[in-house]
Every structure is written in C-alpha cells, then in structure tokens.
C-alpha cells in the first residue's frame, strides 16, 4: 500500500483533458494532486477490472481528508 500523500485526485473519464484541470490547479498550489485519465482512444481497451485496479491504487494514496473530483461530458462532481 502506498503512502497517503495525495490531497486531490482528478478523475477524467471519456476524453476529459488535463487542460480542463489546468484552470483549477492554480488554486491548489500547496496541494499534492494526481490525474487519472481514461481517454476516448483507449476506451475500447479499458475494462472494468483495469479501471477498478487503477482507481483503487490511486485512492490508497488519498489522504483521509482528500478530495476526489470527477468529470464526464461537461459535468463536474466533487465528493
């Protein structure tokens, strides 16, 4: 299990670009952030098992008070 060092995890399924998060990250300068992308061009190759494995790996890095921000098709949700 990885060290819990992550403040914010951005999840970008279905082609959301890291460039979208570039507008948010300046407000998080003192935070440790990571990006988890599932891109359109690789979507056919991504299966549920791979998604769950990668997501679990990144969530293990998240601090207990960390934030997950997910987006798809223009909708942003934060929990």
Secondary structure as UniProt FT lines:
FT   STRAND          6..13
FT   TURN            14..15
FT   HELIX           18..25
FT   HELIX           26..28
FT   TURN            29..30
FT   STRAND          33..38
FT   HELIX           40..45
FT   HELIX           48..61
FT   STRAND          62..72
FT   TURN            73..74
FT   STRAND          75..78
//
